[in-house]
Amino acid sequence: MNWKQVYLVLKREYITRVRSKGFIWATILVPVGFVAFFAVMVFVTVWESGETFEIGVKDETGQIAEPLRDLNEERYVDYSELSTDSLRTLVQENVITGYIIFTEENITEDKNLELIYTGSGGIQLLTSIRSDVREVIRQERLRRAEVSEEIQNIYDATIGLDSRRLTREGEETDDETFFLSIVGMILGLIIFAAIFSYGGYVTRGVIEEKTNRIIEVIASSVKPIELLTGKMAGVGALAITQFGIWMVTFFGLTAIAGPVAATLMEQQTAGMDADLEAAQADLPAFLDLPALEPSLIFYFIVFFILGYLLYSSLFAAIGSAADSDTDVQQLMLPVGSPIFIAYIIMLHTWQSPDSTLSVVSSIIPFFSPILMVTRIAITDVPFWQIWLSILLMILAFAGTMWLSAKIYKVGILSYGKTAGFKDIAKWIRQ
């Protein structure tokens, strides 16, 4: 293999695509989307709506209205003296958002309460009201049962569970299982989408060259294996460039978004009685993300590159056997199926990363790019499993590259119809 020729193909593929409008717009719009997302989240947090929802309370028991007002005096208003028709009129005229009628049956017989309201407030309002009425009714039942204050305190107590991870070196660290589970899912989805996206670049590039007959000129001076290798490397370099820009933008935004939001919060609360620290505690969690381990980023890059190489070689072979984008679809199923299967298994791995299915599947080369990264993010994966999966992926890539080169060699110069699986099998045996 002439590596100089490979480099020339790589350079041509990379420069042609990096200058394309599609690449430029995608590279710009994704960071712009990041900025818009962070801006909206900060805006929603800092400039939270001051709208209040007034709920009328018609208390026929004489014991519920006051405790409700103690919970939230701005929301709950005692309208026990009004009739039900008057309350309905107030709701219809938007004087109040809604009303609830409390009777003895609600306390003694577990009769469900009814909130009659305009529909404003959404799920958050309904959840809050439901929690409040459950609390006051529970307290009233305890009071009527003449339960002592000590027993009430025991009943009200909730015991939390704090967790810490113990490393193999004997060090305790903060447990960020929930956050890392989300990260693992996101990284798996990124690789899933990237394989199809950049593998599609390779496929479409081969079809375009076949359609325009450019491939005949290129093939006269470059061996098919050199052309295939250079094309894959060029698109791979393009992917690394684009992902690099996105990652730098993302981590840069996460680094500055927190301080910016805190500054805006401080300016808004200046001169007010509100506790600044309490206000800052309401900042969204994404503004105070735990640091990711460098090893996770390293393995993400490794599995992304290996996954891309493994599948892009097959995508190139598919492109060489087809004459149009439409014809690609009938050949895509055998190649695309493992990726979709890996995606389905990832949903299980996200919940149970150490199960037998997750462990075995993450070592299978065609599943590893998605599943192993997900497992590494969530749990402590044994070193041997990670490197066994990497070794198997390298061996699998060598095998798929050999098969793809034989298909590519014949397919790029075949015109007129899309090759079937019998034709592809024949090309491999040649």
Backbone hydrogen bonds, N-H to C=O, Kabsch-Sander energy under -0.5 kcal/mol:
donor,donor_aa,acceptor,acceptor_aa,energy
3,W,1,M,-0.9
6,V,2,N,-1.8
7,Y,3,W,-2.4
8,L,4,K,-2.0
9,V,5,Q,-2.2
10,L,6,V,-2.7
11,K,7,Y,-3.1
12,R,8,L,-2.4
13,E,9,V,-2.8
14,Y,10,L,-2.8
15,I,11,K,-2.7
16,T,12,R,-2.3
17,R,13,E,-1.7
18,V,14,Y,-2.8
19,R,15,I,-1.3
20,S,17,R,-0.9
24,I,20,S,-2.2
25,W,21,K,-2.9
26,A,22,G,-2.3
27,T,23,F,-2.6
28,I,24,I,-1.8
29,L,25,W,-3.3
30,V,26,A,-1.8
32,V,28,I,-2.0
33,G,29,L,-2.6
34,F,30,V,-2.2
35,V,31,P,-2.7
36,A,32,V,-2.7
37,F,33,G,-2.6
38,F,34,F,-2.7
39,A,35,V,-2.8
40,V,36,A,-2.5
41,M,37,F,-2.4
42,V,38,F,-2.7
43,F,39,A,-2.6
44,V,40,V,-2.9
45,T,41,M,-1.9
46,V,42,V,-3.1
47,W,43,F,-2.5
48,E,45,T,-0.6
48,E,46,V,-0.6
54,E,52,T,-0.5
55,I,53,F,-0.6
55,I,75,R,-3.8
56,G,54,E,-0.5
56,G,98,G,-3.4
57,V,77,V,-2.8
58,K,56,G,-0.5
58,K,100,I,-2.7
59,D,57,V,-0.8
60,E,58,K,-0.9
60,E,102,F,-2.3
68,L,64,I,-2.0
69,R,65,A,-2.3
70,D,66,E,-2.0
71,L,67,P,-1.4
72,N,68,L,-2.0
75,R,72,N,-0.6
76,Y,72,N,-2.2
77,V,55,I,-2.3
79,Y,57,V,-2.4
79,Y,77,V,-0.8
82,L,79,Y,-1.6
87,L,83,S,-2.0
88,R,84,T,-2.3
89,T,85,D,-2.1
90,L,86,S,-2.1
91,V,87,L,-2.0
92,Q,88,R,-2.6
93,E,89,T,-2.0
94,N,91,V,-1.6
95,V,90,L,-2.6
96,I,90,L,-1.1
97,T,54,E,-2.4
98,G,54,E,-1.3
99,Y,116,I,-2.2
100,I,56,G,-2.3
101,I,114,E,-0.6
102,F,58,K,-2.6
102,F,100,I,-0.5
106,N,103,T,-0.8
107,I,103,T,-0.7
107,I,104,E,-0.9
108,T,104,E,-2.8
109,E,105,E,-2.0
111,K,105,E,-1.6
116,I,99,Y,-2.3
116,I,114,E,-0.6
117,Y,115,L,-0.7
118,T,97,T,-2.1
122,G,119,G,-0.6
125,L,121,G,-1.1
126,L,122,G,-1.8
127,T,123,I,-2.9
128,S,124,Q,-2.1
129,I,125,L,-2.7
130,R,126,L,-2.6
131,S,127,T,-2.1
132,D,128,S,-2.2
133,V,129,I,-2.7
134,R,130,R,-1.8
135,E,131,S,-1.9
136,V,132,D,-2.3
137,I,133,V,-2.1
138,R,134,R,-2.2
139,Q,135,E,-2.3
140,E,136,V,-2.1
141,R,137,I,-2.3
142,L,138,R,-2.2
143,R,139,Q,-2.2
144,R,140,E,-2.5
145,A,141,R,-1.8
146,E,143,R,-1.5
147,V,142,L,-2.0
152,Q,148,S,-2.3
153,N,149,E,-2.4
154,I,150,E,-1.9
155,Y,151,I,-2.5
156,D,152,Q,-2.3
157,A,153,N,-1.3
160,G,158,T,-0.6
165,R,173,T,-2.4
167,T,165,R,-0.6
167,T,171,E,-2.9
170,G,167,T,-1.8
173,T,165,R,-2.6
175,D,163,S,-1.1
176,E,174,D,-0.7
180,L,176,E,-3.2
181,S,177,T,-2.4
182,I,178,F,-1.9
183,V,179,F,-2.3
184,G,180,L,-3.0
185,M,181,S,-2.2
186,I,182,I,-2.5
187,L,183,V,-3.0
188,G,184,G,-2.2
189,L,185,M,-2.2
190,I,186,I,-2.5
191,I,187,L,-2.3
192,F,188,G,-2.3
193,A,189,L,-2.8
194,A,190,I,-2.9
195,I,191,I,-2.5
196,F,192,F,-1.4
197,S,193,A,-2.6
198,Y,194,A,-2.8
199,G,194,A,-0.6
199,G,195,I,-1.7
200,G,196,F,-1.7
201,Y,197,S,-1.2
202,V,198,Y,-1.5
203,T,199,G,-2.2
204,R,200,G,-3.0
205,G,201,Y,-2.3
206,V,202,V,-2.1
207,I,203,T,-2.2
208,E,204,R,-2.6
209,E,205,G,-2.0
210,K,206,V,-2.1
211,T,207,I,-2.9
212,N,208,E,-2.3
213,R,210,K,-0.8
214,I,209,E,-1.2
215,I,209,E,-1.5
216,E,213,R,-0.6
217,V,213,R,-0.7
217,V,214,I,-0.6
218,I,214,I,-2.2
219,A,215,I,-3.1
220,S,216,E,-0.8
221,S,218,I,-1.6
222,V,218,I,-1.6
227,L,223,K,-2.5
228,L,224,P,-3.0
229,T,225,I,-2.4
230,G,226,E,-2.5
231,K,227,L,-2.3
232,M,228,L,-2.3
233,A,229,T,-2.5
234,G,230,G,-2.4
235,V,231,K,-2.2
236,G,232,M,-2.2
237,A,233,A,-2.5
238,L,234,G,-1.9
239,A,235,V,-2.4
240,I,236,G,-2.4
241,T,237,A,-2.3
242,Q,238,L,-2.5
243,F,239,A,-2.9
244,G,240,I,-2.5
245,I,241,T,-2.0
246,W,242,Q,-2.3
247,M,243,F,-2.9
248,V,244,G,-2.3
249,T,245,I,-2.2
250,F,246,W,-2.7
251,F,247,M,-2.7
252,G,248,V,-2.1
253,L,249,T,-2.4
254,T,250,F,-2.4
255,A,251,F,-1.4
256,I,252,G,-1.4
257,A,253,L,-2.6
258,G,254,T,-0.7
260,V,256,I,-2.1
261,A,257,A,-2.7
262,A,258,G,-2.6
263,T,259,P,-2.3
264,L,260,V,-2.4
265,M,261,A,-2.5
266,E,262,A,-2.3
267,Q,263,T,-2.4
268,Q,264,L,-2.2
269,T,265,M,-2.0
270,A,266,E,-0.6
270,A,267,Q,-0.6
272,M,269,T,-2.1
276,L,274,A,-0.6
279,A,275,D,-2.1
280,Q,276,L,-2.9
281,A,277,E,-1.5
282,D,278,A,-0.5
282,D,279,A,-1.3
283,L,280,Q,-1.7
287,L,284,P,-1.8
288,D,285,A,-2.0
289,L,286,F,-0.6
296,L,293,E,-0.8
297,I,293,E,-1.4
298,F,294,P,-2.5
299,Y,295,S,-2.7
300,F,296,L,-2.3
301,I,297,I,-2.1
302,V,298,F,-2.3
303,F,299,Y,-2.9
304,F,300,F,-2.2
305,I,301,I,-2.6
306,L,302,V,-2.6
307,G,303,F,-2.4
308,Y,304,F,-2.5
309,L,305,I,-2.7
310,L,306,L,-2.6
311,Y,307,G,-2.2
312,S,308,Y,-3.1
313,S,309,L,-1.5
314,L,310,L,-0.7
315,F,311,Y,-2.6
316,A,312,S,-2.5
317,A,313,S,-1.5
318,I,314,L,-2.2
319,G,315,F,-2.4
320,S,316,A,-2.1
321,A,317,A,-1.2
322,A,318,I,-0.9
322,A,319,G,-0.5
328,V,324,S,-1.1
329,Q,325,D,-0.7
329,Q,326,T,-0.8
330,Q,327,D,-0.5
331,L,327,D,-0.6
331,L,328,V,-1.1
332,M,328,V,-1.2
333,L,329,Q,-0.7
335,V,331,L,-0.5
336,G,332,M,-3.6
337,S,333,L,-2.3
339,I,335,V,-0.5
340,F,336,G,-1.9
341,I,337,S,-2.7
342,A,338,P,-2.4
343,Y,339,I,-2.0
344,I,340,F,-2.2
345,I,341,I,-2.6
346,M,342,A,-2.0
347,L,343,Y,-1.0
347,L,344,I,-0.7
348,H,344,I,-0.8
348,H,345,I,-0.7
349,T,345,I,-2.7
350,W,346,M,-2.6
351,Q,347,L,-0.6
351,Q,348,H,-0.7
352,S,348,H,-2.6
355,S,352,S,-1.3
359,V,355,S,-2.6
360,V,356,T,-2.7
361,S,357,L,-2.3
362,S,358,S,-1.9
363,I,359,V,-0.7
363,I,360,V,-1.0
364,I,360,V,-0.9
364,I,361,S,-0.6
367,F,364,I,-1.8
368,S,364,I,-2.2
370,I,367,F,-1.0
371,L,367,F,-2.3
372,M,368,S,-2.0
373,V,368,S,-0.8
374,T,370,I,-1.4
375,R,371,L,-2.3
376,I,372,M,-2.7
377,A,373,V,-1.9
378,I,374,T,-1.6
379,T,375,R,-3.0
381,V,379,T,-1.2
385,Q,382,P,-0.6
386,I,382,P,-1.5
387,W,383,F,-2.1
388,L,384,W,-2.0
389,S,385,Q,-2.1
390,I,386,I,-1.8
391,L,387,W,-2.5
392,L,388,L,-2.6
393,M,389,S,-2.0
394,I,390,I,-2.1
395,L,391,L,-2.3
396,A,392,L,-2.6
397,F,393,M,-2.6
398,A,394,I,-2.2
399,G,395,L,-1.9
400,T,396,A,-2.8
401,M,397,F,-2.7
402,W,398,A,-1.7
403,L,399,G,-2.2
404,S,400,T,-3.0
405,A,401,M,-2.3
406,K,402,W,-1.6
407,I,403,L,-2.1
408,Y,404,S,-3.4
409,K,405,A,-2.2
410,V,406,K,-1.0
411,G,407,I,-3.1
412,I,408,Y,-2.1
413,L,410,V,-1.0
414,S,411,G,-1.7
415,Y,413,L,-0.5
419,A,321,A,-2.6
424,I,420,G,-2.2
425,A,421,F,-2.2
426,K,422,K,-1.9
427,W,423,D,-2.3
428,I,424,I,-1.9
429,R,425,A,-1.6
430,Q,426,K,-0.9
